[in-house]
Amino acid sequence: MAQKPKSVLLPVMAVAVFAGLGRMVLQKIKADRAAKETNVAGPIDDKTRAWISEVVRTPRQ
């Protein structure tokens, strides 16, 4: 009985898919770290906090 030739396509496709997913995960991690390091918002003092609260609560005219 003749043996079937083994298909190489399925393992190659599986490797390509997993490599793509791994690359996307690494890009997401790097982007999250970069966003965390470049956070420009600092601590807010009481005067600024009160002003923001007042602006948000008063309706526009």
N, C-alpha and C positions, 0 to 999 in steps of 0.2 A: 504494500500500500504506500502511495506517495505521500510525503508529509507536506502540509500546507506551508508556504513561505510565511515567516513571521512579519507582520506589518510593523513598520517603524513609525508610521504616521501618528498613531495614537500617543505613544510615549513622548514624541517630539512636541506634539500639541500640548500635552499636559505640562511639560517643562516650560513651554513658552507662557502658558496661562499663569502658572505659579510664579514665574519670574516677573511677569507683569504686575501681579498682585503684590508681590514683595516690594517691587520698585515703588508702587503707589503708596504703600504703607510707610516706606522710608521717607518719601517726599512729604507726606503728611506730618510725620514726626519732626522733620527738619523745619517745616513751615511753622508748626506750633511752637517750637523752641525759639525760632527767630522772632515770632510775634510776641512771645513772652519777654524776650530780652529788650525789645524796642518799645516797650510800653511807656508812653510819654505822660500818662496821667499820674500825677503824684498825689500826695495827701492834700486834702482840701481843708483850709482853715475855717473857723466858725463863721467869719464874716461872709465868705464866699458861699458857704452852705446855706446861710440865712437868705442871701440874695437869690440863689437858685430856687429855694423853696418859695420865696415870695413871687418870683416871676412865674413859676409853674402854677401857683394857686390862683393868681389874679387873672381874670378873663381879659382878653384883648378888646380894645374899643375901636 
